[in-house]
């Protein structure tokens, strides 16, 4: 499989659980601050991926640590809050979904519109899938 396809599939499949979790938490009571939280999370996640695609974090943290910090910890936090306090579900839905939107938008721009950065392609060549 080509490196570009590996990168697109990996990031796309990583964003789907975020979107699904955000959709499952959605409910009545969405306010402007929730929308702003979702937008800022999407922009922040897209910015982190932009920097990561260019090797800014290389040598400071391993890929595994970055993956845990950027994906698993927020998911675990959001899931725990939603289970323990169902009233917080709507307020978490848009920020969690915003993480998935940030990943997808970054990969849409740097994968379909513009080429995937070479640093990220090198990483994609090293992985099996």
Number of C-alpha atoms within 10 A of each C-alpha: 9 10 19 20 14 18 22 19 14 13 17 17 13 15 20 16 16 24 21 15 20 26 17 14 24 18 14 10 12 15 10 9 11 17 16 14 18 24 19 17 21 25 19 16 23 22 15 17 19 17 13 17 20 14 14 13 14 13 8 8 9 10 14 9 9 14 11 12 12 15 18 13 12 16 19 11 12 21 18 12 15 19 13 10 10 13 15 17 25 21 25 25 27 29 25 27 26 28 28 29 24 24 25 24 17 23 23 16 12 16 17 12 9 10 13 21 16 13 14 16 18 13 14 20 15 9 10 8 13
